[in-house]
Amino acid sequence: MAKSIIQKRTDPVSRECFLCREEAERIGYYGELKHTGLHKHHFVYGRFGAFRKKAEHYGLWGYVCAERHHEHGPESPHDNAEVALHLKQVAQRAFEEKYGRELWEQEFGKNYLDMEVDDAE
């Protein structure tokens, strides 16, 4: 398992939901968030999980809370195309910053940064 290049704090004591942290920062809260009940989520997973191994290899994952952001519910990437696209864009930006656009295109074959919600899988 490669270390996440998206979420810096992933140890059991200090990890938190990536999406809850984004929301907290938007409203100006920088304090502690819940760090239990989290699930590892691959930000780029592809159709039928085709990119999951690559996401693991390159560290394109982070933690999301089971309550609101994991598999089910209106704010989960598996049920909300807007949230799913946002996480793919976050992953692509982090990947390109570290490895470059050319390798992204070679490995994943899609440019999520220019996509609208209707265009993403």
DSSP file (Angstrom, degrees, kcal/mol; ACC not computed):
  #  RESIDUE AA STRUCTURE BP1 BP2  ACC     N-H-->O    O-->H-N    N-H-->O    O-->H-N    TCO  KAPPA ALPHA  PHI   PSI    X-CA   Y-CA   Z-CA
    1    1 A M              0   0    0      0, 0.0     2,-0.2     0, 0.0    56,-0.1   0.000 360.0 360.0 360.0 121.6    0.0    0.0    0.0
    2    2 A A        -     0   0    0     54,-1.0    56,-0.1     1,-0.1     2,-0.1  -0.515 360.0-100.4 -79.4 148.9    1.5    3.3   -1.1
    3    3 A K        -     0   0    0     -2,-0.2     2,-0.1     1,-0.1    -1,-0.1  -0.410  47.1 -98.4 -65.2 142.8    1.2    6.3    1.2
    4    4 A S        -     0   0    0      3,-0.2    56,-0.2     1,-0.2    55,-0.1  -0.420  27.4-166.5 -64.8 133.5   -1.6    8.7    0.2
    5    5 A I  S    S+     0   0    0     54,-2.8    -1,-0.2    53,-0.1    55,-0.1   0.399  89.0  50.9 -95.5   0.5   -0.4   11.7   -1.9
    6    6 A I  S    S+     0   0    0     53,-0.7     2,-0.6    55,-0.5    56,-0.1   0.821 110.5  40.6-101.2 -45.6   -3.8   13.3   -1.3
    7    7 A Q        -     0   0    0     54,-0.6    -1,-0.3     1,-0.2    -3,-0.2  -0.933  62.4-167.1-114.6 118.4   -4.2   13.1    2.5
    8    8 A K  S    S+     0   0    0     -2,-0.6     2,-0.9     1,-0.2    -1,-0.2   0.902  76.2  56.2 -74.0 -42.4   -1.2   13.8    4.6
    9    9 A R        +     0   0    0      1,-0.2     7,-0.5     5,-0.1    -1,-0.2  -0.791  56.7 142.3 -98.6 102.4   -2.4   12.5    8.0
   10   10 A T        +     0   0    0     -2,-0.9    -1,-0.2     5,-0.2     5,-0.1   0.333  28.9 117.8-121.9   4.9   -3.5    8.9    7.6
   11   11 A D  S >> S-     0   0    0      1,-0.1     4,-2.1     3,-0.0     3,-0.6  -0.410  78.4-107.7 -72.1 155.3   -2.4    7.4   10.9
   12   12 A P  T 34 S+     0   0    0      0, 0.0    -1,-0.1     0, 0.0    -3,-0.0   0.741 114.7  49.8 -57.4 -26.5   -5.2    6.0   13.1
   13   13 A V  T 34 S+     0   0    0      1,-0.1    22,-0.1     3,-0.0    -4,-0.0   0.841 123.2  24.5 -83.7 -33.7   -4.9    8.7   15.7
   14   14 A S  T <4 S+     0   0    0     -3,-0.6    -1,-0.1     2,-0.0    -5,-0.1   0.482  89.7 112.6-115.0  -2.5   -5.0   11.8   13.4
   15   15 A R     <  +     0   0    0     -4,-2.1     2,-0.3    20,-0.2    -5,-0.2  -0.316  39.5 174.5 -69.7 157.3   -6.8   10.8   10.2
   16   16 A E        -     0   0    0     -7,-0.5    47,-0.4    47,-0.1     2,-0.3  -0.945  42.4 -67.4-153.3 169.0  -10.1   12.3    9.4
   17   17 A C     >  -     0   0    0     17,-0.6     4,-2.3    -2,-0.3    47,-0.3  -0.477  38.1-146.6 -66.3 125.8  -12.7   12.3    6.7
   18   18 A F  H  > S+     0   0    0     45,-3.5     4,-2.0    -2,-0.3    -1,-0.2   0.915  98.3  44.8 -59.1 -45.3  -11.3   14.1    3.7
   19   19 A L  H  > S+     0   0    0     44,-0.3     4,-2.3     2,-0.2    -1,-0.2   0.869 111.4  51.7 -71.9 -37.5  -14.6   15.5    2.6
   20   20 A C  H  > S+     0   0    0      2,-0.2     4,-2.7     1,-0.2    -1,-0.2   0.895 109.7  51.4 -64.6 -38.4  -15.6   16.6    6.2
   21   21 A R  H  X S+     0   0    0     -4,-2.3     4,-2.6     2,-0.2    -2,-0.2   0.917 108.9  50.3 -64.9 -42.6  -12.3   18.4    6.5
   22   22 A E  H  X S+     0   0    0     -4,-2.0     4,-1.9     1,-0.2    -2,-0.2   0.941 113.2  46.3 -58.5 -46.6  -12.9   20.2    3.2
   23   23 A E  H  X S+     0   0    0     -4,-2.3     4,-1.4     1,-0.2    -2,-0.2   0.914 111.5  51.5 -62.3 -44.2  -16.3   21.3    4.4
   24   24 A A  H  <>S+     0   0    0     -4,-2.7     5,-3.2     1,-0.2     4,-0.4   0.912 109.7  49.3 -60.7 -43.6  -15.0   22.4    7.8
   25   25 A E  H ><5S+     0   0    0     -4,-2.6     3,-0.9     3,-0.2    -1,-0.2   0.857 104.9  58.8 -65.9 -34.7  -12.3   24.5    6.2
   26   26 A R  H 3<5S+     0   0    0     -4,-1.9    -1,-0.2     1,-0.2    -2,-0.2   0.857 111.3  41.4 -61.7 -33.7  -14.9   26.2    3.9
   27   27 A I  T 3<5S-     0   0    0     -4,-1.4    -1,-0.2    -3,-0.3    -2,-0.2   0.396 123.7-103.8 -96.6   4.2  -16.8   27.3    7.0
   28   28 A G  T < 5S+     0   0    0     -3,-0.9     2,-0.6    -4,-0.4    -3,-0.2   0.680  74.0 137.2  88.4  18.5  -13.7   28.3    8.9
   29   29 A Y      < +     0   0    0     -5,-3.2    -1,-0.3    -6,-0.2    -2,-0.1  -0.881  16.0 164.1-100.8 122.1  -13.4   25.4   11.3
   30   30 A Y        +     0   0    0     -2,-0.6    -1,-0.1    -5,-0.1     3,-0.1   0.241  41.3 107.9-119.2  11.3   -9.9   24.1   11.7
   31   31 A G  S    S-     0   0    0      1,-0.2     2,-0.1    -7,-0.1    -2,-0.0   0.026  79.6 -55.7 -77.4-170.6  -10.3   22.1   14.9
   32   32 A E        -     0   0    0      1,-0.0     2,-0.3   -16,-0.0    -1,-0.2  -0.388  48.8-161.8 -72.7 143.4  -10.4   18.3   15.4
   33   33 A L        -     0   0    0    -19,-0.1    -1,-0.0    -2,-0.1   -12,-0.0  -0.789  39.7 -74.5-115.7 164.4  -12.8   16.1   13.5
   34   34 A K        -     0   0    0     -2,-0.3   -17,-0.6     1,-0.1    -1,-0.1  -0.322  40.0-171.2 -57.1 135.6  -13.9   12.6   14.3
   35   35 A H        +     0   0    0    -19,-0.1     2,-0.3   -22,-0.1     3,-0.2   0.140  58.2  77.2-120.6  19.9  -11.2   10.1   13.4
   36   36 A T  S    S+     0   0    0      1,-0.2     3,-0.1   -23,-0.0   -23,-0.0  -0.840  78.4  41.1-120.6 164.2  -13.1    6.8   13.9
   37   37 A G  S    S+     0   0    0     -2,-0.3    29,-2.5     1,-0.2    30,-0.3   0.819  81.9 145.0  70.8  30.8  -15.6    5.2   11.6
   38   38 A L  E     -A   65   0A   0     27,-0.2     2,-0.4    -3,-0.2    -1,-0.2  -0.735  34.7-156.5-103.9 151.0  -13.5    6.0    8.5
   39   39 A H  E     -A   64   0A   0     25,-3.2    25,-2.5    -2,-0.3     2,-0.3  -0.963  24.2-113.2-125.5 143.3  -13.1    4.0    5.4
   40   40 A K  E     -A   63   0A   0     -2,-0.4     2,-0.4    23,-0.2    23,-0.2  -0.591  36.1-167.8 -73.1 131.0  -10.3    4.0    2.8
   41   41 A H  E     -A   62   0A   0     21,-3.2    21,-2.0    -2,-0.3     2,-0.6  -0.987  19.5-138.6-127.1 128.5  -11.6    5.3   -0.5
   42   42 A H  E     -A   61   0A   0     -2,-0.4    19,-0.3    19,-0.2     3,-0.1  -0.765  12.9-153.0 -82.9 118.7   -9.8    5.2   -3.8
   43   43 A F  S    S+     0   0    0     17,-2.0     2,-0.5    -2,-0.6    -1,-0.2   0.769  87.2  39.3 -69.3 -26.4  -10.4    8.6   -5.4
   44   44 A V        +     0   0    0     16,-0.7    11,-0.3     7,-0.1    -1,-0.2  -0.983  65.7 148.4-122.1 117.1  -10.0    7.1   -8.9
   45   45 A Y        -     0   0    0     -2,-0.5     6,-2.0    10,-0.1     7,-0.8   0.612  34.8-153.3-125.6 -20.7  -11.5    3.7   -9.3
   46   46 A G    >   -     0   0    0      4,-0.2     3,-1.8     5,-0.2     2,-0.2   0.137  45.9 -32.5  70.6 171.5  -12.7    3.4  -12.9
   47   47 A R  G >  S-     0   0    0      1,-0.3     3,-1.3     2,-0.2    74,-0.0  -0.469 134.3  -3.7 -66.2 127.4  -15.5    1.2  -14.3
   48   48 A F  G 3  S-     0   0    0      1,-0.2    -1,-0.3    -2,-0.2    -2,-0.1   0.766 130.2 -63.6  58.1  28.2  -15.8   -2.0  -12.3
   49   49 A G  G X  S+     0   0    0     -3,-1.8     3,-1.3     1,-0.1     4,-0.5   0.698  89.3 148.9  76.3  19.6  -12.8   -1.0  -10.2
   50   50 A A  T <  S+     0   0    0     -3,-1.3     4,-0.2     1,-0.3    -4,-0.2   0.783  75.0  38.0 -59.5 -30.0  -10.4   -1.0  -13.2
   51   51 A F  T 3> S+     0   0    0     -6,-2.0     4,-2.9     1,-0.1    -1,-0.3   0.388  86.2  99.6-102.3   2.7   -8.2    1.8  -11.7
   52   52 A R  H <> S+     0   0    0     -3,-1.3     4,-2.2    -7,-0.8     5,-0.2   0.898  84.2  47.7 -59.6 -43.0   -8.3    0.7   -8.1
   53   53 A K  H  > S+     0   0    0     -4,-0.5     4,-2.6     2,-0.2    -1,-0.2   0.895 113.5  48.1 -65.5 -39.5   -4.9   -1.0   -8.2
   54   54 A K  H  > S+     0   0    0     -4,-0.2     4,-2.5     2,-0.2     6,-0.2   0.904 109.9  52.3 -67.0 -39.9   -3.3    2.0   -9.9
   55   55 A A  H  X>S+     0   0    0     -4,-2.9     5,-3.0   -11,-0.3     4,-0.8   0.906 111.5  47.3 -61.3 -40.7   -4.9    4.3   -7.4
   56   56 A E  H ><5S+     0   0    0     -4,-2.2   -54,-1.0    -5,-0.2     3,-0.6   0.930 111.7  50.8 -64.4 -45.9   -3.4    2.2   -4.6
   57   57 A H  H 3<5S+     0   0    0     -4,-2.6    -2,-0.2     1,-0.2    -1,-0.2   0.885 116.9  38.6 -60.5 -41.4    0.0    2.1   -6.3
   58   58 A Y  H 3<5S-     0   0    0     -4,-2.5    -1,-0.2    -5,-0.1    -2,-0.2   0.441 113.5-111.2 -93.4  -0.4    0.2    5.9   -6.7
   59   59 A G  T <<5 +     0   0    0     -4,-0.8   -54,-2.8    -3,-0.6     2,-1.3   0.820  62.0 152.1  77.9  30.9   -1.4    6.9   -3.4
   60   60 A L      < +     0   0    0     -5,-3.0   -17,-2.0    -6,-0.2   -16,-0.7  -0.439  43.2  91.9 -93.0  61.3   -4.7    8.2   -4.9
   61   61 A W  E     +A   42   0A   0     -2,-1.3   -54,-0.6   -19,-0.3   -55,-0.5  -0.940  42.7 171.7-146.6 164.5   -6.8    7.5   -1.8
   62   62 A G  E     -A   41   0A   0    -21,-2.0   -21,-3.2    -2,-0.3     2,-0.4  -0.944  37.6 -84.0-161.6 177.8   -7.9    9.0    1.4
   63   63 A Y  E     -A   40   0A   0    -47,-0.4   -45,-3.5    -2,-0.3     2,-0.3  -0.756  36.1-177.6 -97.9 141.6  -10.3    8.4    4.2
   64   64 A V  E     -A   39   0A   0    -25,-2.5   -25,-3.2    -2,-0.4     2,-0.2  -0.967  31.5-104.3-132.2 151.3  -14.0    9.2    4.2
   65   65 A C  E  >> -A   38   0A   0     -2,-0.3     4,-1.3   -27,-0.2     5,-0.6  -0.458  14.7-138.8 -78.4 145.8  -16.5    8.8    7.0
   66   66 A A  T  45S+     0   0    0    -29,-2.5     4,-0.3     3,-0.2     6,-0.3   0.832  97.6  63.4 -68.8 -33.0  -19.0    5.9    6.9
   67   67 A E  T  45S-     0   0    0    -30,-0.3    -1,-0.2     1,-0.1   -29,-0.1   0.902 127.0  -4.5 -61.8 -46.1  -21.8    8.2    8.1
   68   68 A R  T  45S+     0   0    0      7,-0.1     7,-0.4    -3,-0.1    -2,-0.2   0.692 132.4  37.1-121.3 -29.2  -22.0   10.6    5.2
   69   69 A H  T  <5S+     0   0    0     -4,-1.3    -3,-0.2     7,-0.1    -2,-0.1   0.322  90.3  75.6-123.7   8.9  -19.3   10.0    2.6
   70   70 A H  S   <S-     0   0    0     -5,-0.6     8,-0.8    -4,-0.3    -4,-0.1   0.703 105.2 -29.6 -92.7-102.6  -18.5    6.4    2.0
   71   71 A E  S    S+     0   0    0     -5,-0.2     2,-0.4     6,-0.1     5,-0.1   0.842 115.8  34.2 -91.4 -33.7  -20.8    4.1    0.0
   72   72 A H  S    S+     0   0    0     -6,-0.3    -2,-0.3     6,-0.1     3,-0.2  -0.912  79.1  57.2-130.6 150.8  -24.3    5.2    0.4
   73   73 A G  S >  S-     0   0    0     -2,-0.4     3,-1.6     1,-0.1     6,-0.3  -0.360  87.0 -71.7 117.9 163.6  -26.2    8.5    0.8
   74   74 A P  T 3  S+     0   0    0      0, 0.0    -1,-0.1     0, 0.0    -5,-0.1   0.651 128.5  46.3 -67.3 -15.7  -26.6   11.7   -1.1
   75   75 A E  T 3  S+     0   0    0     -7,-0.4    -7,-0.1    -3,-0.2    -2,-0.1   0.278  88.4 106.2-108.9  10.4  -23.1   12.9   -0.2
   76   76 A S  S X> S-     0   0    0     -3,-1.6     4,-1.6     1,-0.1     3,-1.2  -0.667  72.9-129.8 -92.0 145.6  -21.2    9.7   -1.0
   77   77 A P  T 34 S+     0   0    0      0, 0.0     7,-0.2     0, 0.0    -6,-0.1   0.747 108.5  58.6 -64.2 -21.3  -19.0    9.5   -4.2
   78   78 A H  T 34 S+     0   0    0     -8,-0.8    -7,-0.1     1,-0.2     3,-0.1   0.699 119.3  27.9 -79.8 -18.7  -20.8    6.2   -5.0
   79   79 A D  T <4 S+     0   0    0     -3,-1.2     2,-0.5    -6,-0.3    -1,-0.2   0.441 115.7  62.0-118.4  -4.0  -24.2    7.9   -5.1
   80   80 A N     X  -     0   0    0     -4,-1.6     4,-2.4     1,-0.1    -1,-0.2  -0.933  57.7-164.5-132.1 108.8  -23.3   11.4   -6.1
   81   81 A A  H  > S+     0   0    0     -2,-0.5     4,-2.5     1,-0.2     5,-0.2   0.821  91.4  56.0 -62.5 -32.9  -21.7   12.1   -9.4
   82   82 A E  H  > S+     0   0    0      2,-0.2     4,-2.2     1,-0.2    -1,-0.2   0.919 110.2  44.3 -66.3 -43.9  -20.6   15.6   -8.4
   83   83 A V  H  > S+     0   0    0     -7,-0.2     4,-2.3     2,-0.2    -2,-0.2   0.914 113.2  51.9 -65.9 -43.1  -18.8   14.3   -5.3
   84   84 A A  H  X S+     0   0    0     -4,-2.4     4,-2.0    -8,-0.3    -2,-0.2   0.925 111.1  46.7 -59.8 -46.2  -17.2   11.5   -7.4
   85   85 A L  H  X S+     0   0    0     -4,-2.5     4,-2.5     1,-0.2    -1,-0.2   0.909 109.2  55.1 -63.6 -42.0  -15.9   13.9  -10.0
   86   86 A H  H  X S+     0   0    0     -4,-2.2     4,-2.4     1,-0.2    -1,-0.2   0.929 109.4  46.8 -56.4 -46.3  -14.6   16.3   -7.4
   87   87 A L  H  X S+     0   0    0     -4,-2.3     4,-2.4     1,-0.2    -1,-0.2   0.869 110.7  52.0 -66.8 -36.2  -12.5   13.5   -5.8
   88   88 A K  H  X S+     0   0    0     -4,-2.0     4,-2.6     2,-0.2    -1,-0.2   0.892 110.5  49.0 -64.6 -38.9  -11.2   12.4   -9.2
   89   89 A Q  H  X S+     0   0    0     -4,-2.5     4,-2.5     2,-0.2    -2,-0.2   0.899 110.0  50.8 -67.4 -40.5  -10.2   16.0   -9.9
   90   90 A V  H  X S+     0   0    0     -4,-2.4     4,-2.2    -5,-0.2    -2,-0.2   0.931 112.2  48.1 -59.2 -45.5   -8.4   16.2   -6.5
   91   91 A A  H  X S+     0   0    0     -4,-2.4     4,-2.7     1,-0.2    -2,-0.2   0.916 111.0  49.6 -62.7 -44.8   -6.6   12.9   -7.4
   92   92 A Q  H  X S+     0   0    0     -4,-2.6     4,-3.0     1,-0.2     5,-0.3   0.918 110.6  49.8 -64.1 -42.7   -5.6   14.1  -10.8
   93   93 A R  H  X S+     0   0    0     -4,-2.5     4,-2.0     2,-0.2    -1,-0.2   0.934 113.4  46.0 -60.5 -45.4   -4.2   17.4   -9.5
   94   94 A A  H  X S+     0   0    0     -4,-2.2     4,-1.5    -5,-0.2    -2,-0.2   0.913 114.7  47.9 -63.6 -42.9   -2.2   15.6   -6.8
   95   95 A F  H  X>S+     0   0    0     -4,-2.7     4,-3.8     1,-0.2     5,-0.7   0.942 112.4  47.7 -62.6 -49.1   -0.9   13.1   -9.3
   96   96 A E  H  X5S+     0   0    0     -4,-3.0     4,-0.7     1,-0.2    -1,-0.2   0.846 107.9  55.7 -65.4 -33.4    0.1   15.7  -11.9
   97   97 A E  H  <5S+     0   0    0     -4,-2.0    -1,-0.2    -5,-0.3    -2,-0.2   0.878 120.3  31.5 -64.1 -36.2    1.9   17.7   -9.3
   98   98 A K  H  <5S+     0   0    0     -4,-1.5    -2,-0.2    -3,-0.3    -1,-0.2   0.866 139.7  13.0 -89.0 -40.2    4.0   14.7   -8.4
   99   99 A Y  H  <5S-     0   0    0     -4,-3.8     4,-0.3    -5,-0.2    -3,-0.2   0.614 102.0-113.7-118.3 -18.5    4.3   12.8  -11.7
  100  100 A G     X< -     0   0    0     -4,-0.7     4,-1.4    -5,-0.7    -3,-0.1  -0.071  28.0 -82.7  99.6 158.4    3.1   15.1  -14.5
  101  101 A R  H  > S+     0   0    0      1,-0.2     4,-2.7     2,-0.2     5,-0.2   0.868 119.5  61.2 -66.8 -39.6    0.3   15.1  -17.0
  102  102 A E  H  > S+     0   0    0      1,-0.2     4,-2.1     2,-0.2    -1,-0.2   0.915 106.7  44.5 -59.1 -45.2    1.9   12.8  -19.5
  103  103 A L  H  > S+     0   0    0     -4,-0.3     4,-2.8     2,-0.2     5,-0.3   0.875 110.9  55.6 -67.9 -35.9    2.0    9.9  -17.0
  104  104 A W  H  X>S+     0   0    0     -4,-1.4     4,-3.3     2,-0.2     5,-0.8   0.960 109.7  45.8 -58.2 -50.0   -1.5   10.6  -15.9
  105  105 A E  H  X5S+     0   0    0     -4,-2.7     4,-1.1     1,-0.2    -2,-0.2   0.893 114.0  49.5 -60.1 -40.6   -2.8   10.3  -19.5
  106  106 A Q  H  <5S+     0   0    0     -4,-2.1    -1,-0.2    -5,-0.2    -2,-0.2   0.910 119.5  36.1 -65.5 -42.9   -0.8    7.1  -19.9
  107  107 A E  H  <5S+     0   0    0     -4,-2.8    -2,-0.2    -5,-0.1    -3,-0.2   0.872 135.5  17.2 -80.4 -39.2   -2.0    5.5  -16.7
  108  108 A F  H  <5S-     0   0    0     -4,-3.3    -3,-0.2    -5,-0.3    -2,-0.2   0.650  79.2-148.6-115.7 -20.3   -5.7    6.7  -16.6
  109  109 A G     << +     0   0    0     -4,-1.1     2,-0.4    -5,-0.8    -4,-0.2   0.580  64.5  91.3  67.2  10.7   -6.5    7.9  -20.1
  110  110 A K        -     0   0    0     -6,-0.3     2,-0.7     3,-0.0    -1,-0.1  -0.989  64.4-143.9-138.5 147.4   -8.9   10.6  -19.0
  111  111 A N    >   +     0   0    0     -2,-0.4     3,-0.7     1,-0.1     4,-0.2  -0.869  20.2 175.7-109.2  97.2   -8.7   14.3  -18.1
  112  112 A Y  G >   +     0   0    0     -2,-0.7     3,-1.2     1,-0.2   -23,-0.2   0.704  69.2  75.5 -72.9 -19.7  -11.1   14.8  -15.3
  113  113 A L  G 3  S+     0   0    0      1,-0.3    -1,-0.2   -25,-0.1   -24,-0.1   0.807 100.4  40.9 -65.6 -28.9  -10.1   18.4  -14.8
  114  114 A D  G <  S+     0   0    0     -3,-0.7    -1,-0.3     2,-0.1     2,-0.2   0.374  97.3 106.8 -97.9   3.6  -12.0   19.5  -17.9
  115  115 A M    <   -     0   0    0     -3,-1.2     2,-0.2    -4,-0.2    -3,-0.0  -0.495  56.9-145.9 -87.6 152.0  -15.1   17.3  -17.3
  116  116 A E    >>  -     0   0    0     -2,-0.2     3,-1.3     1,-0.0     4,-1.1  -0.649  39.7 -97.5 -99.9 167.3  -18.5   18.3  -16.2
  117  117 A V  G >4 S+     0   0    0      1,-0.3     3,-0.5    -2,-0.2    -1,-0.0   0.869 123.7  55.0 -56.2 -40.2  -20.5   15.9  -14.0
  118  118 A D  G 34 S+     0   0    0      1,-0.2    -1,-0.3     3,-0.1    -3,-0.0   0.737 106.0  53.3 -67.4 -22.4  -22.5   14.5  -16.9
  119  119 A D  G <4 S+     0   0    0     -3,-1.3    -1,-0.2    -7,-0.1    -2,-0.2   0.732  91.2  88.5 -84.5 -24.1  -19.2   13.6  -18.7
  120  120 A A    <<        0   0    0     -4,-1.1   -35,-0.1    -3,-0.5   -39,-0.0  -0.357 360.0 360.0 -77.7 155.7  -17.7   11.6  -15.8
  121  121 A E              0   0    0     -2,-0.1    -1,-0.1   -37,-0.1    -3,-0.1   0.483 360.0 360.0 -76.1 360.0  -18.3    7.9  -15.4
